[in-house]
Amino acid sequence: MVVQLCEDEILKEVRAAARSSSGLHGSYAGTHGRKKLGWSDIGEHTVSTAERIVKRHQPLTLHLLTSIATPRVRKDAKFPGKERKQRPPHLVAVEALSTLTFSHTSHARLLPATRSILYFACGASHVLWNYASRTGLTQSWSTTYRLLRDLAKQDAAEMQRIGQDPSRWLIERIDNVQQHHKQRERRVGRENAMRVGVAGTVAEAEDFVPAAADLDERLRRVAEGLRKDLSVEAVLDMIDFEHLVEVAVLQWVQTLVNYVPYLRHYKKELAEVYRSDAAKLRVPTRKTRIHPLRPVAKNEALTTELRDTVVEFMSQIGQTADSHVRRIVLVGGDGMTFEKIIKMKDQIETQLEEPEFKRLIPVVPFLETWHAQWTYLSGVCETHWDDSLTKDPSKLGHSA
């Protein structure tokens, strides 16, 4: 009788946990009022979220499984109350209970779906997929693929919403990508080929001045023609040479502190000087929110296809000819991308009969700083390397 009562209570708990309102289905609003998984449900907090749901809806089952997973304390144990680092009982119980609940209903898949995405990201073999999905540890490969495709659609909708928000500014970065498509089975007409496309990401700008992103404000300033008054002297006046000299001196001091053993005890003081006196307009440490865009099967070396690429990426952030915010669209890239976009805009902007959007007036290209520095350093190495066995101490190869 007691066993029957426990069984009834456990079944009652699993039915409560399997409901859509429990949270194991996800927090994203789906069709017909049902919940489904979203990216906000998946992350480092997923296990703790599942544990909190299990404690609320399945306390008896969790207690029984935790008791089973907890080993008997040895009499000679030095720290009997210390929590185990390997296979913590509460974590093992939550994982096992999530598998049992997933077996009860395939919609309660918070932890199994997270494991499935982990398997997918690690490139697990098909044998592991078959075993794990058979035993309820993960979903099947095809179900995981559909889940990721659904999550990608959610991301696309989120990008459209952010792109239409006047208080948020997305900055694009694009670059060409290649994939060698090798024919594994030789037949007539089949040849190895190089697939070419363009990939892009957007980063959310933070703490920006809204006027800096205003397209009308930029066009007004361009119409003023103040660029003709720019001179070398004006650029030099913008440079804080006192700060530049101070940083240059600290660079030499840092070299001495790092390589002279007698001066190493000054490392902390030198680091403090960098953070205080030598610091200027420091950007706070924070994680930039980056969103991937859907790749485009175009060749950026061709002007027509580059224009299609830029228009496609703009449409993915909610900027189309029919509906767009009058805001600057910054597009960054390497040297070739930057040059190609400038030449393309020079050709298109002369078509005055076309509206501003079709002439890509909102698009403002910029050269990635890291790429410019990398190109400069590569040129320095190629010019001053000489030979690896050179005896000339002025060459880089002498000290390599």
PERA-V741624 format. One record per pair of residues at least 4 apart in sequence whose ideal C-beta (glycine too) atoms are under 8 Angstrom apart, sorted by the first residue. I is the first residue (numbers start at 1). J is the second residue. Records with the same first field share a line. If there is no record, write none. Layout:
BEGIN
I: J ; J
END
This chain:
BEGIN
1: 5
2: 6
3: 7
4: 8
5: 9
6: 10 ; 60
7: 11
8: 12
9: 13 ; 60
10: 14 ; 58 ; 60 ; 61 ; 64
11: 15
12: 16
13: 17 ; 57 ; 58 ; 59 ; 60 ; 61
14: 18 ; 58 ; 61 ; 100 ; 101 ; 104
15: 19 ; 104
16: 22 ; 57 ; 58
17: 22 ; 24 ; 53 ; 54 ; 57 ; 58 ; 101 ; 108
18: 22 ; 24 ; 101 ; 104 ; 105 ; 107 ; 108
20: 25 ; 34 ; 35 ; 107
21: 35
22: 53 ; 57 ; 108
23: 27 ; 35 ; 49 ; 53 ; 110
24: 50 ; 53 ; 98 ; 101 ; 107 ; 108 ; 109 ; 110
25: 34 ; 35 ; 36 ; 37 ; 107 ; 108 ; 109 ; 110
26: 30 ; 35 ; 36 ; 37 ; 38 ; 41 ; 110
27: 35 ; 38 ; 40 ; 41
28: 35 ; 36 ; 37 ; 38 ; 40 ; 41 ; 154
29: 33 ; 35 ; 36
30: 34 ; 35 ; 36
34: 107
36: 150
37: 41 ; 42 ; 109 ; 110 ; 113 ; 147 ; 150 ; 151
38: 42 ; 151 ; 154
39: 43 ; 151 ; 154 ; 155
41: 46 ; 49 ; 110
42: 46 ; 113 ; 114 ; 117
45: 49
46: 50 ; 110 ; 111 ; 114
47: 51 ; 91 ; 94 ; 111
48: 52
49: 53 ; 110
50: 54 ; 94 ; 98 ; 110 ; 111
51: 55 ; 90 ; 91 ; 94
52: 56
53: 57 ; 110
54: 58 ; 61 ; 62 ; 94 ; 97 ; 98
55: 59 ; 62
58: 62 ; 97 ; 101
59: 63
60: 64
61: 65 ; 97
62: 66 ; 93 ; 94 ; 97
63: 67
64: 68
65: 69 ; 92 ; 93 ; 96 ; 97
66: 70 ; 89 ; 90 ; 93
68: 93
69: 87 ; 89 ; 90 ; 92 ; 93 ; 96
70: 89
73: 77 ; 80
74: 80
83: 88
84: 88 ; 89
87: 91 ; 92
88: 92
89: 93
90: 94
91: 95
92: 96
93: 97
94: 98 ; 111
95: 99 ; 111
96: 100
97: 101
98: 102 ; 110 ; 111 ; 112
99: 103 ; 111 ; 112 ; 135 ; 136 ; 137
100: 104 ; 136
101: 105 ; 108
102: 106 ; 108 ; 109 ; 111 ; 112 ; 136
103: 136
104: 108
106: 139
109: 113 ; 139
110: 114
111: 115
112: 116 ; 136 ; 137 ; 138 ; 139
113: 117 ; 138 ; 139 ; 144 ; 147
114: 118
115: 119 ; 132 ; 137 ; 138
116: 120 ; 138 ; 139 ; 143 ; 144 ; 147
117: 121 ; 144 ; 147 ; 148
118: 122
119: 124 ; 128 ; 129 ; 132 ; 138 ; 144
120: 124 ; 141 ; 144 ; 145 ; 148
124: 128 ; 129 ; 132
125: 129
126: 130 ; 141
127: 131
128: 132
129: 133 ; 138 ; 140 ; 141
130: 134
131: 135
132: 137 ; 138
133: 137 ; 138 ; 139 ; 140 ; 141 ; 143
138: 144
139: 143 ; 144 ; 147
140: 144
141: 145
142: 146
143: 147
144: 148
145: 149
146: 150
147: 151
148: 152
149: 153
150: 154
151: 155
152: 156 ; 294
153: 157
154: 158
155: 159 ; 291 ; 292
156: 160 ; 294 ; 316
157: 161
158: 162 ; 291
159: 163 ; 170 ; 202 ; 291 ; 293 ; 316 ; 317 ; 318
160: 164 ; 316 ; 317 ; 318
161: 165 ; 318
162: 168 ; 170 ; 204 ; 291 ; 317 ; 318
163: 170 ; 316 ; 317 ; 318 ; 319 ; 325
164: 318 ; 323 ; 325
166: 210 ; 325 ; 327
167: 210
168: 204 ; 205
169: 204 ; 205 ; 208 ; 213 ; 327
170: 202 ; 203 ; 204 ; 205 ; 291 ; 317
171: 202 ; 203 ; 204 ; 205 ; 330 ; 332
172: 200 ; 201 ; 202 ; 293 ; 313 ; 317 ; 329 ; 330 ; 331 ; 332
173: 200 ; 201 ; 202 ; 203 ; 331 ; 332 ; 333 ; 368
174: 198 ; 199 ; 200 ; 300 ; 309 ; 310 ; 313 ; 331 ; 332 ; 333 ; 337
175: 198 ; 199 ; 200 ; 333 ; 334 ; 337
176: 196 ; 197 ; 198 ; 199 ; 299 ; 300 ; 301 ; 336 ; 337
177: 196 ; 197 ; 198 ; 199 ; 295
178: 194 ; 195 ; 196 ; 197
179: 194 ; 195 ; 197
180: 192 ; 193 ; 194 ; 195
181: 192 ; 193 ; 194 ; 195
182: 192
183: 187 ; 190 ; 191 ; 192
185: 190
186: 190
195: 297
196: 297 ; 298 ; 299
197: 295 ; 296 ; 297 ; 298
198: 295 ; 296 ; 298 ; 299 ; 300 ; 309
199: 292 ; 293 ; 295
200: 292 ; 293 ; 295 ; 296 ; 313
201: 290 ; 291 ; 292 ; 293
202: 290 ; 291 ; 293 ; 317
203: 288 ; 289 ; 290 ; 291
204: 288 ; 289 ; 290 ; 291
205: 213
206: 286 ; 288
208: 212 ; 213
209: 213
210: 214
211: 217
212: 328
213: 327 ; 328
214: 218 ; 326 ; 327 ; 328
215: 219 ; 326 ; 327 ; 328 ; 361 ; 362
216: 220 ; 326
217: 221
218: 222 ; 328 ; 364
219: 223 ; 361
220: 224
221: 226
222: 227
226: 230
229: 234
230: 234 ; 235
231: 235
232: 236
233: 237
234: 238
235: 239
239: 244
240: 244 ; 280
241: 245
242: 246
243: 247 ; 278 ; 280
244: 248
245: 249
246: 250 ; 277 ; 278
247: 251 ; 278
248: 252
249: 253
250: 254 ; 270 ; 273 ; 274 ; 278
251: 255
252: 256
253: 257 ; 270
254: 258 ; 270
255: 259
256: 260 ; 263
257: 263 ; 264 ; 266 ; 267 ; 270
258: 264 ; 267
260: 264
266: 270
267: 271
268: 272
269: 273
270: 274
271: 275
272: 276
273: 277 ; 278
274: 278 ; 279
275: 279
293: 313 ; 316 ; 317
294: 316
296: 308 ; 309 ; 312 ; 313
298: 302 ; 305 ; 306 ; 308 ; 309 ; 312
299: 305 ; 306
300: 305 ; 306 ; 309 ; 336 ; 337 ; 340
301: 306 ; 336 ; 340
302: 306
303: 307 ; 340 ; 343 ; 344 ; 347
304: 308
305: 309
306: 310 ; 340 ; 341 ; 344
307: 311 ; 344 ; 348 ; 360
308: 312
309: 313
310: 314 ; 331 ; 341 ; 344 ; 360 ; 363
311: 315 ; 360
312: 316
313: 317 ; 331
314: 319 ; 320 ; 324 ; 329 ; 362 ; 363
315: 319 ; 320
317: 329
318: 323 ; 324 ; 325
319: 324 ; 325 ; 329 ; 357 ; 362
320: 324 ; 357
321: 355 ; 357 ; 358
324: 357 ; 362
326: 362
327: 362
328: 362 ; 364
329: 362 ; 363 ; 364
330: 364 ; 365 ; 366
331: 341 ; 363 ; 364 ; 365 ; 366
332: 338 ; 365 ; 366 ; 367 ; 368
333: 337 ; 338 ; 341 ; 365 ; 367 ; 368 ; 371
334: 338 ; 367 ; 368 ; 371
335: 339 ; 367 ; 371 ; 372 ; 375
336: 340
337: 341 ; 365
338: 342 ; 365 ; 366 ; 367 ; 368
339: 343
340: 344
341: 345 ; 363 ; 365
342: 346 ; 365
343: 347
344: 348 ; 360
345: 349 ; 359 ; 360 ; 363 ; 365
346: 350
348: 354 ; 358 ; 359 ; 360
349: 359 ; 360 ; 361
351: 358 ; 359
354: 358 ; 359
355: 359
356: 361 ; 362
357: 361 ; 362
367: 371 ; 372
368: 372
369: 373
370: 374
371: 375
372: 376
373: 377
374: 378
375: 379
376: 380
377: 381
378: 382
379: 383
380: 384
381: 385 ; 396
384: 394 ; 395 ; 396
385: 395 ; 396 ; 397 ; 400
386: 390 ; 392 ; 395 ; 396 ; 397 ; 398
387: 395 ; 397
388: 397 ; 400
389: 397
390: 395 ; 397 ; 398
391: 398
392: 398
393: 398 ; 399
394: 398
396: 400
END
